[in-house]
Amino acid sequence: MSTQPQPSKAADTSKAKGTSAGRRHMMLLGSALGPFLALGVVIFFFAAADALQGSDTFLSTPNLRALSKQIAPIAVAALGMTIIIIAGGIDLSAGTAIALCATVLAWSLKEDVAMLILRGENVAGATQKWKEGSENLRKVKRKITQWQAAASLAKEKPAAAKKGPARNQPQTLEKQRALQQQLETELPRLEQEVKRLTADSHRFSRFTPWIAIGLTVLAGCLCGFLNGTLISYLRVVPFIVTLGTMTFFLGLAKILAHESTVRPDRSEQIPQWLVNFLSIRETALIYGFPAGVWLAILLSLLLAAILRYSIFSRYIFALGSNESTARLCGINVIWNKIAVYTLAGLFVGVAGIYQFSLLSAGNPTSGIGLELKIIAAVVIGGGSLNGGRGSVLGTITGAAIMAVIASGCTLLGLSNPIQEIIIGVIIVVAVTVDQVRRTRLAE
């Protein structure tokens, strides 16, 4: 009687491992393609609904440009949030930090920061001093004229002079000589000051926008550095720390703006390239899109290259996957966390430039709630709030999904609350899918 060979346990184990690995690869592929499929579905739905209405404006070139204008600011800030979420953190202060950076930019332009640094006073302050000096000289001239008139009256009508200002003629003449001397001394000095002010204004004004941009990005980096330092050294969860710094940055912006909105002069203090940065006017476009859109694409490519090829990116993913293991592997957790938040702060500073370009002003409260859209872009794009996973392309896709929903709802005449409900549902679905995926991968 012949016996059939029984499969060995090693073969069964190998087959099970192969099946598990195949399923894992399929799930990872699905997680990568999920945001693109969602974006395609959303675009198809609104394009079809728009076509049924007979308007055919959703896929038109002007609307695509408007969409890119909406996507770019959120996408740039979300690039920084992507790094933080991959590293297992979160940043609730991103919105108010962006408003703070925009306020720094507006204040720097309004205060002529180049003049302020190089000369110690801005154009407005120097002009005010010149006006006050001119007014004082006018008063001196008026007083001299009055005394001269009184002296003439004394010569013509001696009796009337006894009752008028010329009755103390010796003292009056002495004061007149002193004032005349003051006038002769101050007038040339004032004229020289005006010439110097005009020359300095022309010489320094071209540096003001660039110094202002540098201060804006620096402010963003400092915000990120503060968050990273507090999280690393206090060992408090990022949610609590950034919840505190959220109101801290809001307060700083209000102090800088004197609890108001900082509005530089659009015609004189804001350079035209900054006005056109996110403008969709034909004359402001570069190869069909605003300059801000191209900058967002460039930053995305740079960050994608960093996450793909640098050693620093391995540390970021290691921190998000398992911080304890990363520490045991010799990774400096404290300094890498600070570096992650500081790098994210750089993107926040750039997003502040976008915010100012949209408003042409610095409003300290304009960033409230913006952090939710930024986090949503990362989560919808496939980033995991548990850390260890996220991508630049997914984040851009997430920002695009939210912008398409907002634009489509507007074209269909749906109200703002409906847009918010739809985005909220998508966020919940994205997080739920992420949890299910993590559970299955762990099996």
C-alpha positions in Angstrom: 0.0 0.0 0.0 1.5 3.3 -1.2 1.5 6.4 1.0 1.2 10.0 -0.3 4.0 12.3 0.8 2.7 14.8 3.4 3.7 18.5 3.0 6.2 19.5 5.6 5.5 22.2 8.2 8.3 24.3 6.8 6.6 24.4 3.4 3.3 25.4 5.1 5.1 28.1 7.0 6.8 29.4 3.9 3.5 29.4 2.0 1.8 31.3 4.8 4.6 33.8 4.9 4.3 34.3 1.1 0.6 34.8 1.3 1.0 37.3 4.2 3.7 39.2 2.4 1.6 39.3 -0.8 -1.4 40.6 1.2 0.8 43.2 2.9 2.2 44.4 -0.5 -1.4 44.7 -1.8 -2.5 46.7 1.2 0.5 49.1 0.9 -0.2 49.6 -2.8 -3.8 50.3 -2.0 -2.9 52.8 0.7 -0.6 54.6 -1.8 -3.2 54.6 -4.6 -6.2 55.4 -2.3 -5.8 59.2 -2.2 -5.4 59.3 -6.0 -8.5 57.2 -6.5 -10.4 59.4 -4.0 -9.3 62.5 -5.9 -10.3 61.0 -9.2 -13.8 60.1 -7.8 -14.3 63.6 -6.4 -13.2 65.3 -9.6 -15.5 63.0 -11.7 -18.5 63.6 -9.4 -18.3 67.4 -9.5 -17.4 67.5 -13.2 -20.4 65.4 -14.0 -22.7 67.5 -11.7 -21.4 70.7 -13.3 -22.0 69.3 -16.8 -25.6 68.3 -15.8 -26.2 71.9 -14.8 -24.9 73.0 -18.3 -22.2 75.4 -17.0 -19.0 73.4 -17.8 -16.9 75.7 -15.7 -15.5 73.1 -13.2 -12.8 71.9 -15.6 -12.2 75.2 -17.3 -8.7 76.8 -17.2 -9.7 79.7 -15.0 -11.2 77.4 -12.4 -8.1 75.1 -12.5 -6.0 78.2 -11.8 -8.3 79.2 -8.9 -8.0 75.6 -7.6 -4.2 75.8 -7.7 -4.3 79.1 -5.8 -6.4 77.4 -3.1 -4.2 74.3 -2.9 -0.8 76.0 -2.8 -0.9 77.7 0.7 -2.4 74.6 2.5 0.0 72.3 0.6 3.1 74.2 1.6 2.2 74.3 5.3 1.1 70.6 5.1 4.6 69.6 3.8 6.0 70.6 7.2 3.2 68.8 8.9 4.0 65.7 6.9 7.5 65.5 8.4 6.1 66.0 11.9 3.4 63.3 11.5 5.8 60.8 10.0 8.0 61.4 13.1 5.0 60.6 15.3 4.2 64.1 16.3 1.5 66.7 15.8 1.4 70.5 15.6 -1.7 72.3 16.6 0.0 75.7 16.5 0.6 75.7 12.8 -2.3 78.0 12.0 -1.5 80.8 14.5 2.2 80.4 13.7 1.4 81.1 10.0 -0.7 84.2 11.1 2.3 85.3 13.2 4.7 85.0 10.3 2.3 86.9 8.0 2.0 89.6 10.6 5.9 89.8 10.9 6.0 90.3 7.1 3.3 93.0 7.1 5.0 94.8 10.1 8.4 94.6 8.4 7.1 96.1 5.2 5.1 98.8 7.0 8.0 99.8 9.3 10.6 99.8 6.4 12.7 97.3 8.2 15.8 98.0 6.1 15.8 101.6 7.2 15.0 100.6 10.8 18.0 98.3 10.9 20.5 100.4 9.0 19.5 103.8 10.2 17.7 103.3 13.5 14.4 104.8 12.3 11.9 104.1 9.6 10.7 106.4 6.9 7.4 107.1 8.7 9.3 108.1 11.9 11.8 110.3 10.1 9.0 111.9 8.2 7.1 112.6 11.4 10.2 114.2 12.9 10.6 116.3 9.8 6.9 117.4 9.9 7.3 118.4 13.6 10.4 120.4 12.8 8.7 122.1 9.9 5.8 123.0 12.1 8.1 124.5 14.8 9.9 126.6 12.2 6.5 127.9 10.9 5.6 128.9 14.4 8.9 130.7 14.7 8.4 132.5 11.4 4.8 133.5 12.5 6.1 134.9 15.8 8.9 136.9 14.1 6.3 138.3 11.6 4.0 139.3 14.4 6.8 141.1 16.2 8.0 142.8 13.0 4.4 144.0 12.5 4.3 145.3 16.1 7.6 147.1 15.6 6.3 148.8 12.4 3.1 149.8 14.3 5.3 151.3 17.0 7.1 153.5 14.5 3.9 154.7 12.9 1.7 155.1 16.0 3.7 155.5 19.2 0.5 155.8 21.3 -0.9 152.5 20.0 2.4 150.8 20.5 2.2 151.4 24.3 -0.9 149.1 24.4 0.4 146.5 21.9 3.1 143.8 21.9 5.9 146.3 21.1 5.7 148.1 24.5 8.7 146.0 25.7 10.6 146.7 22.5 14.2 146.0 23.8 13.1 142.5 25.1 11.1 141.9 21.9 14.1 142.7 19.7 16.3 140.4 21.7 13.9 137.5 21.4 13.4 138.3 17.7 17.2 138.1 17.1 17.3 134.8 19.0 14.5 133.3 17.0 15.9 134.6 13.8 19.2 133.0 14.6 17.4 129.7 15.4 15.5 129.9 12.1 18.8 130.5 10.2 20.4 127.5 11.9 17.5 125.0 11.9 16.3 125.6 8.3 19.5 124.4 6.5 19.7 121.5 8.9 16.1 120.5 8.2 16.6 120.8 4.5 19.7 118.6 4.7 17.8 116.1 6.8 15.0 115.9 4.1 17.6 115.3 1.4 19.3 112.6 3.5 15.9 110.9 4.2 15.0 110.9 0.5 18.4 109.5 -0.4 18.3 106.8 2.3 14.7 105.9 1.4 15.7 105.2 -2.2 18.9 103.4 -1.2 17.4 101.1 1.4 13.8 100.5 0.2 14.9 97.9 -2.3 16.3 95.8 0.5 13.2 96.0 2.7 11.1 93.2 1.0 14.0 90.7 1.1 14.8 91.4 4.7 11.1 91.1 5.5 10.9 87.8 3.7 14.0 86.6 5.7 12.5 87.6 9.0 9.2 85.9 8.1 10.9 82.6 7.4 13.1 83.0 10.5 10.0 83.6 12.6 8.6 80.3 11.3 11.8 78.4 12.1 11.8 79.9 15.6 8.2 78.8 16.2 9.2 75.2 15.1 12.4 75.3 17.2 10.4 76.3 20.3 7.9 73.5 19.7 10.6 70.9 19.2 12.6 72.1 22.2 9.7 72.0 24.6 8.5 68.6 23.4 12.0 67.1 23.6 13.2 68.5 26.9 9.9 68.6 28.8 8.9 65.2 27.5 5.3 66.3 27.2 3.1 64.9 24.4 3.2 67.2 21.3 -0.6 67.6 21.4 -0.4 69.5 24.8 2.7 71.5 24.0 1.5 72.8 20.6 -2.0 73.5 22.1 -0.2 75.8 24.5 2.1 77.4 21.9 -1.0 77.9 19.6 -2.3 80.6 21.9 1.2 81.8 22.7 1.8 82.6 19.0 -1.6 84.2 18.7 -0.7 86.5 21.6 2.6 87.4 20.1 1.0 88.3 16.8 -1.6 90.5 18.6 1.2 92.3 20.5 3.1 92.9 17.3 0.0 94.2 15.5 -1.2 96.2 18.6 -4.4 94.0 18.5 -5.3 95.3 15.1 -4.5 94.4 11.4 -1.2 95.6 10.0 -1.7 97.1 6.6 1.3 98.3 4.6 0.7 100.8 1.8 -0.1 98.6 -1.2 1.2 101.1 -3.8 4.5 102.0 -2.1 5.5 99.4 0.5 4.4 96.1 -1.0 6.5 95.1 -4.0 4.6 94.1 -7.2 6.0 90.6 -7.3 4.6 89.9 -3.8 1.2 91.2 -4.9 1.3 88.9 -8.0 2.6 85.9 -6.0 -0.8 84.2 -5.9 -2.7 86.3 -8.4 -4.5 84.6 -11.2 -4.6 87.7 -13.4 -3.2 87.0 -16.9 -0.4 89.5 -16.5 0.7 87.9 -13.2 0.9 84.3 -14.4 4.1 82.3 -15.2 3.6 79.6 -17.7 -0.2 79.6 -17.0 0.0 79.6 -13.1 0.9 82.0 -10.3 4.5 82.0 -9.0 3.3 80.7 -5.7 2.1 77.5 -7.3 5.5 76.9 -8.9 7.2 77.5 -5.6 4.9 75.0 -3.9 5.8 72.4 -6.6 9.6 73.1 -6.1 9.4 72.8 -2.4 7.4 69.5 -2.8 10.1 68.1 -5.0 12.9 69.1 -2.6 11.2 67.6 0.4 10.4 64.4 -1.6 14.1 64.1 -2.5 15.0 64.6 1.2 12.6 61.9 2.4 13.7 59.5 -0.4 17.5 59.9 -0.3 18.7 61.5 2.9 19.9 59.7 6.1 17.8 62.3 8.1 14.6 60.8 6.5 15.5 57.4 7.9 15.7 58.9 11.4 12.3 60.6 10.9 10.6 57.3 9.9 12.4 55.5 12.7 11.2 58.0 15.3 7.6 57.6 14.1 7.7 53.8 13.9 9.1 53.2 17.3 10.9 55.9 19.3 12.3 53.5 21.9 13.8 51.3 19.3 15.2 54.4 17.5 16.9 55.5 20.7 18.4 52.0 21.2 19.8 52.1 17.7 21.8 55.2 18.6 19.6 57.9 17.1 19.7 61.2 19.0 16.0 61.5 19.6 16.1 65.0 21.2 18.0 66.8 18.5 16.2 65.0 15.7 12.9 66.0 17.1 14.1 69.6 17.3 15.3 69.4 13.7 12.0 68.0 12.5 9.9 70.8 14.1 12.4 73.5 13.0 12.3 72.2 9.4 8.5 72.1 9.6 8.7 75.7 10.9 10.5 76.7 7.7 7.5 75.6 5.7 5.2 77.5 8.1 7.3 80.7 7.5 6.9 80.2 3.7 3.2 79.6 4.2 3.1 83.0 6.1 4.3 84.6 2.9 1.4 83.0 1.0 -1.0 84.1 3.7 0.2 87.7 3.4 0.0 87.6 -0.4 -3.7 86.6 -0.2 -4.6 89.3 2.3 -2.1 92.1 1.6 -2.1 92.5 5.4 -1.1 90.8 8.6 -4.1 89.7 10.6 -3.2 87.9 13.9 -6.5 85.9 13.9 -6.4 84.8 10.3 -4.7 81.5 11.1 -7.3 80.3 13.7 -8.6 76.9 12.5 -6.1 76.7 9.6 -4.2 73.9 11.4 -7.2 71.6 11.0 -7.0 71.9 7.2 -3.3 71.3 7.3 -3.5 68.2 9.4 -6.5 67.0 7.3 -4.4 67.3 4.1 -1.8 65.0 5.5 -4.3 62.5 6.9 -6.5 62.4 3.8 -3.3 61.9 1.8 -2.5 58.7 3.6 -0.4 60.0 6.5 -0.8 58.0 9.8 -1.4 59.9 13.0 0.3 57.0 14.7 3.5 58.0 12.9 5.9 56.2 10.6 4.0 56.8 7.4 3.3 59.7 5.0 4.4 61.0 1.7 4.7 64.3 -0.1 2.6 63.2 -3.0 -0.1 62.0 -0.7 -0.2 65.3 1.1 -0.5 67.3 -2.1 -3.3 65.0 -3.1 -5.1 65.5 0.2 -4.9 69.3 -0.1 -6.2 69.0 -3.7 -9.1 66.8 -2.5 -10.2 69.5 0.0 -9.8 72.3 -2.6 -11.8 70.4 -5.2 -14.6 69.8 -2.7 -14.7 73.5 -1.7 -14.7 74.6 -5.4 -17.2 72.0 -6.5 -19.6 72.8 -3.6 -19.4 76.5 -4.5 -20.1 75.9 -8.2 -23.1 73.7 -7.2 -24.4 76.4 -4.8 -23.9 74.3 -1.7 -23.3 76.3 1.5 -20.1 76.4 3.6 -21.5 74.0 6.3 -22.0 71.3 3.7 -18.4 71.6 2.6 -17.2 71.3 6.2 -19.5 68.2 6.8 -18.1 66.5 3.6 -14.5 67.2 4.6 -15.2 66.0 8.2 -16.6 62.7 6.9 -13.6 62.2 4.6 -11.2 62.7 7.5 -13.1 60.2 9.7 -13.1 57.7 6.8 -9.4 58.2 6.2 -8.4 57.7 9.9 -10.7 54.6 10.1 -9.1 53.1 7.0 -5.6 53.8 8.5 -6.6 52.0 11.7 -8.0 49.0 9.8 -4.8 48.8 7.6 -2.6 48.9 10.7 -4.5 46.2 12.3 -4.3 43.9 9.3 -0.6 44.6 8.8 0.0 43.6 12.4 -1.7 40.2 11.9 
